[in-house]
C-alpha cells in the first residue's frame, strides 16, 4: 500500500483559494438569478476543491468518458458550486455561471444530463447514493475498471430511507470503489437536522452497516486530501467521509444561521464576497488541472440486440407472459454480454432467475428495496455501459415512482418489467394486485408501455425494449394464457394487432392479455348469436395505435369497448379515449376494475369486477340495444 504524501504548502493554499473562489461564484450566480442555495454550496466548497483538483481523475475534453471517475451530487440544490467547479476546471467560461436558472441556459436549478458533465438528474433528495452504487457496481463487476465513484450527500437528505437502502447494498457487494461524503452542515431547510453536528452518531451508524468511516473537518483542505487518499487504498468496503461543515461557511452573519436556506444573499452577498476575498492569497488562474484517467475502458456495443432464437411455443401451450419474460431475457443475454438483470427478491416469480442461473455475474439481487434497485439500475445504465432490465411485482414499482420519474429527467435507458398485474393474480389479494401500473408508467414523459398478450409477443416486447431509448415498461401477468401468435410474427412499437374482424362487425373490442382471452371468448359467444365483433390487441398502450383503432371503430359504427385488468384511471380505456378524442361519432365504453378488489379465484375475480367474457357479452348487447 503506497503511503500518503502531504501536498506542499503552495498546493494546500491553492486548494483553499479555489474553495473560496467556488464560494464566490456560487454567491454571484445565485444573486444573478435571484434564487438558489448559496449557503448549501458554501458548506461543501473545500470538499469540491479537493475532489475536483486533487482527487478525481477525469477529462475536460470528454467529461462523460467511460474511463473517468464519476461524481454524483445527491444534494442537487447545491448545483451552483458543481457548475462553478467545472467552470474552474476549464470546461466552459466562468461568465456562463451568471446565466444560472435562465430559460436560455442549461445550468438549471438542479443538475440534469442536458449538461455534458452530468450523468443523472438529482434534487429529489435521497436518490444519489443508489445511482452512485450502480455506477460503482458496474465499474467493479462489469467493466472491471479502476474508475471510482464519489457521491456527496446532504445531512438533511440522509433521513431518506433510500439512502440507507443504498448503504446496505454497497456494503453487501463490497463496493470499495465507492466513496460517499456526508456534508454535515447541521441545518435543514426549515430547522436543524435531527442529529445536528453529532458526527459520532453518523459514524456509528455507518460502521454498523459495514462501511469504512472517517470523521473529518470538512473545511480542512489537508485533512480532506488525506482522507480521500486513504479511501482509495481501503479494500473490501465502501468508504463514507463524514465531513463536519457549516452552512454558509465564510459568510459573516450567515454562517451556521437558520433561515438562509434557498435564498440568494442579495446585497448581503457583496459583504460576504469581500470577507471571503480577504482570506484568499490568489484570485486565479490557479494552474491546478484534473488528473487524467489511468485506465482506458473498452467501448461496448449495446445496439441491435436480438433474441438468440425465435419464440418456440406450440399453439396449444399455456404459458404465462412472466415466464416468457424470463426466457427472452436469457435469449438476449446470450446475444449481448452487456445485458444485465436486477430483481428485488422476486426472481422466482418474475422468472429473472432463468437469467441468473446462466449469467450469475450479470445478475444483481437487490433484495426487498425497490427504490434502491431502480437507482442502482439507472446508475448501471449511465454512460451506455449496460442494457438494464429490472423486475418485481408491478405493484411494488409504485413505491419507487419518484425514482422512475427522476430517471426520465435523467434521460436514462432502463427497462422495467412488472409481473402479477391485476385481479387475475387471485388469492393474494389487493395489496399485491397492480391496478395502477399502466397509469403510472404512461405518465412518465417519453416512456414506452408494453402489454403483451401471449408468450410470443412478450418475448418480442423484451427484444424491442432492449433497443428502445428511454424508459420502457413491460406488464406481464401471472396466469397461463394461450399462444396467439406464430413464432415469426413481427411486432412494432405503436402497432396493434387485429385478431378478429368481419365485414359487418357491431363493436370494436380492445383488450390485452387476460382480458384479451375474455374478449375472444366473448366474440365466440356473440358469434353464436349472430353478432360479430372486431377484437384488437394493442400490444403497446403507449404509444397507442390510434390509426388502427379509429379505422376499426369507423367500421363498427363508432362503437368501442375497452376491457382491462386495471383501474379505469390511466389504463387502456383512457389511452383509447385519448386516441379517438378528436374524432366525431365514436363512443368508448370502458370495462375496468371499479373498486378495491379482494382475494378470490382468478376467474371469480375477473367476473366479479366486470371484465369477464360474460360482462363483455352483456355490454355488447346493451350497446346494440341503444
N, C-alpha and C positions, 0 to 999 in steps of 0.2 A: 504494500500500500504506500503510494507516494505521500510525502509529507507536505503539509501546508506551508506555503511561503507567504509571509505577510507582504502585501503591496507596499511599495515605498511611500514615503510621506507625500510626495507630489501626487501620486495616483489617488491616495486617500483623500487629499484635499480636492482634487478634480472631481471625484465621485460626489463629494459633499456639494461642490458648486453645481454639478449637474442636477442633483436632487433639488437644490433651491431654484435652479432655472426651470425645472419641471413645475415646481410650485407656482412660480411667477406666471408661466404660460397657462396654467390651469385657471388662475385668477383672471388673467387678461381675457382668455377665450370665453369664460362664463360671464364675465362682465359685458363682453361684446354681444353675447346672445341674451343677456339679462335673465339667464336661467342656467341651472346646472347645479353641480355638487362640488364646489371647490374645497370645502373643508374635508370631505371624504377623500379627495385627491391628496391633500397636504399630509394626511397621516401616513401615506404609503410612498412618499417621494423617495426616501432613501432605499426602500425595497426595490422600487423601479429602477433607480440609478444603478444599483449593484447588479440586478438581474440583467439589464439590457447592455451594460457597459463593462461588466466584469465576468459574468457567469454564463449567460446563454450563448449558444452558437447558432448563428442564423445569417441569412444573406439579404442584403438590401436589394440586389438585382432580382432575387426570386424569393419574396417574403414567405410564400407558402411552399417552399421546396420540400419534397418528401424527406430530404436528409436533415432538415433543420430542426432544432428544438422547438417545442410548442409552448405557447403561453395562453392560458385561459383566464380572463378577468371575470371571475364569477360575480363580483360586486360591480356589475356593469354600469351603475350610475357614476362610477369614477372614470368613465371613458375619457374625459379631457386629459388626464395625465397619461393615459395609454397613447392617445394621439400625440401628445407632446413628446413622449419617448421616441416614437417612430420618426417624428419630425427631427428630433435631435440626432437620431442615427443617420439622417440624411435621405429618408425615403421620399419625402415631399417637402416643399418650402414651409418654413415656420410661419410665414404670413397666412397660409391656409388655415391655421388654427383659429383665426379670427372669423372664419365662416361657420364655426360650430353651431349646429342646430338650425342652420338656414336651409330652406327648401332646395336651394341650388347646390347644396354640399352633401357629400356622403359621410361627413363627420357628424353622425346623428347623435341624439341624446344618449343612446346606449349603443354599444357596438353591434354591427351586423356585417355579414360577408359581402355586402356591396363594396366594402373596402378590401383591397387585395392582401391585407395583413391580418384579417380576422377570419377565423375558422368557423365560429358559431356565434349566433346571437346570444347575448346574456342581458340580464336586467330583471327578469323574473327570477327572484333570488332563490338560491339553493340548488341550482342545476349544474353549475360549472364543474364541480368535482367529479360528478358522474361522467360527463363528457371527457374530462381530462383522464379519467381512469380508462375509458375506452381507447383513447389515443395511446396511453402507456401500455395497455394490453396489446394493442396492435404492434407497437414497437418491439415489445419483448417476445411475443409468441408468434406473430405472423411475419413481420418484417425481419425479425431477429437483428435489429439495428441498434446503434448506440444513441440515437437522439433521445432527449429527455423531455418530460412534460412538467410544466410548472403551472400551478393554479393558485390564484390569490382570492381569498375568501374573506368577506367581512364578518366581524364577530356577531353582528345582528342576524345575518342570514344563517349563522351556524345553529340557530334554533330550528331550522328546517329539518324535518326527518330525512329528506332525501340526501342531505349531507352525510348523515350517519349511515344510511344505506351504502353510500359510496365508500365511506371509510371502512366499513366491514368488508365490502367487495375487494378493495385494493389490498387489504391485509391478507385476505384468504388467498389471493392469487400472487402474493409476494411481489407486488409491483415496485421494485426498488429503483425504478427509473422515474418514479412519480414523486414530486415534491409539492406539498400544499403549504401555503403560507396563510396563517390566520392573522389578519390585521386587527389586533385587539385595541381599538381606539376608545372603547368604553361606552360610546354614545350611539344609540339608535336614531330613528327618525324623530320620535316624539318624546323619548325619555332615555335614561341609561339602560343598557342591556341588562339581562338578568344576572350576569356574572361580573359585569364591570371589568375591572382590571385583575380579577382573580386568575392570573395565568397558571397558578399551580393546579387549579381545578381542571382547566383545559388540558394541562399536561397529563394529569392522572387519567382523565377520560381517554385521551388518545393512546396512552400507553396500554390501557386496558383493552383497547381494540387491536393491539399488536403493532403499533407504529413506532419507529424511531422518532423521538420527540425532543425538541430543544426550545427552551425559552430564551429569548434574546431581546435586547433593547432595539426596537425597530427603527430607531433614529441613529444608531451607532454603525456607521459605514464599515468600519474594520470588523466588528463583530458579525455583521451580515456576510461580508466576504468569506469569513472563516466558516460560518455555519453552512453556507451554500456549498463550499468546497467539501466539507465533511459529508454532506448529504450525497455528493457524487461518489463517495467512496464506500458508504454503507451498503451492505449487500443483504438481500433476503427479506427486507422490509421496506415499505414506503416511508417517507420522512415527512413529518409535519414541523414547520417552524412557527412557533407561537411568538409573534412579534408584539411586544407592548409598545403601543404608539399613542399619540394624542391627536384627536380630531382638530383640524385647523392648525396643526403644528407650524410655528413660526409666525403666526398672525396675532399681534398684540390685541388683547381684548376679545379675542375669538377662540384662541386655543383652549381646548378642553371645556368649552362653554356650551350649554344647551341652546336650542332654538336657532341654530345656524345650519341645520341640515337642509340641503336642497335649495339654497339661496345664493344667488350671486352676491358678492360682497359690496358692489356699488362703490360709492365714494370711500367707504372704509377700506376697500381693496387697495387704493393708492397708498394709504398709510401702511398697510401690510407689506406691499411690494417694497417700499422704502426700507422697512425694517429687515426684510429678507436680504435685500441687496447689501445692507450694511455688514452682513457677516460673510459675504462672498469675496473671494480673492480674485476671481476671474469671471468675466461675463461671457466667455467663449470667443471664438470656437475652441473647443476643449481638446480635440485631437484624438479622443478615445474612439476606437472603432470596434464593432462587434467581432467576436471570434467567429471564424468560419466553421461550418460543419466538418467533422473529421472523417466521416464515412459516407461514401456515395451509396444511397439506397437505390436499388434497381427499379426501373419502371415496371409497372404491371399493366396487364390488359384486362379491363373489366367490361369490354364491349362484346357485342354479338354472342351473348350467352344463349345456349340452346340445350334442350333436353338431350341427354346422351342417347336415348332411344325413344321412339314414339310410345304413347299410351298403349297398353297391351291387354285391355279389358275385353271380356266377351259380352255379348248383348244381353245374356241372361244373368250377368253378375249383379250382385247387390253390394255396392261399395260406398262407404261414407266419403264425402269430399275431404274430410280431415285426413283420412288415410291416404288419399291421392296427393294431398299436400306433402306428406312425408315421402312418398315415392318420387314426386317431382323434385323436391329439394335435393334428394340423393342424386338424381339424374343430372341436374345442373351442376352439382358439386363435383361430380366425376369429370365434367367437361371444363370446369374452370376452378383452379385451386385458390381463387380469391373469394369464392362463395363462403360465407360464414353464417352460422346459425346461433341465435340466442333464445333461451327459454327461461320461464320463471317457475321451474319445478312442475311443469305440466307436460313434459315431453312425451310421457306415455299416453297422454290424452290427445295432444296435438300431433303426435307421431313424428315430431322432430327427432325422436330417439333413433329413427331409421338412419338419419344423417350422422348422429353421434356415434352410432355403432361402427360406421365405416371411417368417419373422419373425426375422431375424438379431439384431435389437435385444432380443429376449426369449429368446435362447438363450445359455447360459453354458457355454463349453467349459472344463471343469475339469482337463483333461489326466489323466494316469495318477496320480491322487492321490485315491483313493476316500474316505478318511477326511475329507479337507478338503472334497470335493464334498458329502458329506452334511451336514457342519457348515454350509457355505455355504447349502445348500438350506433347512436349518432356520432359519438367520438370515433368508433371504428371506421365509419364511413367517410370521415373527413379526409381531404386531400386525395380522394379517389383511390384509397388503398384496398378497400374491400367492397363486396356486394353483400349487404346485410339483410337477413330475414329474422324477424323477432316474432315469437309466437307465445300465446297464452289463451285462456278463455277470453272471448270478446268482451265480456262484462268487465274484466279487470283492466282493460285499457282505459276505461273511463276515469280511473283514479289517477291516470297519468296524462290527462288531456292537456295540461299546461305544457308538459314536456313535448307533446306531439305538436302543439301549435307553435312553440318556440322552434321546434325542428323545421317547420315550414319557413319561418323567418330566417332560419339558418341556411336555407336553400339545400337542406340535406336530401340525400337519395337513400331512403330507407323503406323497407317493406315490412308491413305489419300483417300478421295472419292471426285471425281470431276465430276460435272454434266455440262450440256449444252455444250457438246463437238461437234465441227464441224459445217459445214454449215447447218446441219439438224435442228439447233435451229431456223432458219428462219429470221424473220423480225428484230430482234435485231441488226443484222449486225456484221461486223468483229471484233469489239473490244470485243465482248462477246464470240466469237467462239473460243474455244480451238482447235487449229490445230497444236500445238507443244507439247502437254502434254505427249503423249506417248514417244516422243523422249527424253523429259526432264527426265521422271521417269526411262526410260530404261537406261539412262546414269549413274544413281546412283548405286554405287557398292553394290552388294548383294540384290538389290531390286527385288520385285515380282510385275509384272504388269498384272492385270486382265482387260479383256474387255468382260464382259458378254453380251450375245446376246438376252436374254429374262429375264423375271422376275424370273423364277426358277433358272437359272444359276446365276443371280445377288444375290439372297439370299444365294446361296451356296458359292459364292465368299466372301461374308461377313463372313460367318462361317469359311471358310478356312483362311482368313486373320487374324481373331481373334486369331488363333492358330499358326500363322507363325511368326518366328523370323525375325527381320529386318524391313525394310521399305516396306510397301505394298501400291500399288495404284490401286484403282478400278475406271475405267472410266464408268460413267453412262450417259445415253442420255435423252434428253428432250422429243422426240416424243414417243407416244404409239407404241408398237410393239407387234406382235403376240406371243402367248405362243408356244414354240417349244418343250419343254421337259416335260416329266412326272414328277410328284412331287417327285418320288422316284429315279430319275436319279442320278447316282453317278458322282461326278466331282473330278478331281485331278489336282493339280498344275502341269503344264507342259504336260498335256494330252489333245489333241484336240478331237473334235467330228466330225465324218464323217456323214453328213446329207443326201447326195445324192451320190450314187456310183453304176455304172453298169459294165457290163463285157467288154464293148467296148467304154469307155469314151474317149473323144477327148482332154479335157483340165481339169486341176485341178484348181478350184477357191477357194481362201482363203479370207474370209471376216468376219466382225464382226458387230453385232447389226444392225444398219440401212442399212449398205451395205450388210449384210448377207440377209436381206429382199430383197434387189435388186438382189442379186445373185440367190436367189431361184426363183424370178420372171423370171430372165433371163434363168435359167435352164428349166423352164416350156416352155418358148417361143422357146428355142432351141430344146427341145424335140419334139415340134410340127413340126419342120422342119427336124426331123430325126437325130439331133445331141445330144448326151448325154454327160453330164459333171459330174465330181466329185465336190462336194461342201463341204468345210471344215470350221468349226467354231473353231478357235484356242483356245478360252477361255482364255488362258494366252499368252500374247505377249512376256513376259519374265518370265520364260523360255519358249521358243517356242518348240513345239513338232516336232523336226527335223525328227524323225523316221517316224511318220505318214505322214508328208508332202513329204518326199523323196519317201516313198513307193507308195503313190498315184501318185506322179509325174512320177515314173517309168512306172506305168500302163497307163498313158495318154501321152506317147511319150515324156516325159521330158518337157511338156508344163504346165506352171503355170501362172495364172493371180491373182494378189492381188488387192483388192478393199478396199479403206479406206477413211473415212471422216476425213482426216488429211493431212497435207503437206507431200510430198514424203520423206522428210528427217527424218529418225529416227523412222518411224512408222512400220506398219505391213509389208509393202513391203521390207524394209531393213532388218527386222527381218527374213523374209523368205529367202531373198537373202543370209544372213549370214548362215542360216541353210543348204543351198544347195551349199555353195561356194566351197566345196571340191569335189563335185560330177561332174562327166562328163556328158555332153549332157543334161543338164537341163537349160532351159531358163525361166526367170521370167519377165513378162510384168506387170508393176505397173500402176494401175489407182489410182490417188490421186488428191487432190486439188492443182493445179499447180500455183495459183496466189492468191493475197489477194482478198478475195471474197467481196460481197456486200449484202445489205438487199434484201429479197425476200421471197416468199413462200418456205417452205422446199423442196417440190417436184421440184419446178423450179430450186432451187439452186443445188440440187443433180444432176439434169440433166445438167444444165449449166456447172458445174465444172467436168463433165466427170465420175461420179461414179454411174450413174443410171443403171437400167436394160437394157435400150436401148444401152447405151455405152458398157456394158459388152457383149451384143449380138454382137454388131459391132466388138468388139475386138476379140471375139472368131472366128468370120467369117474371120477376117483379118489373124489371126494366121493359121487357117485351109487352107487359100489360099496360104500361103507361101511354 
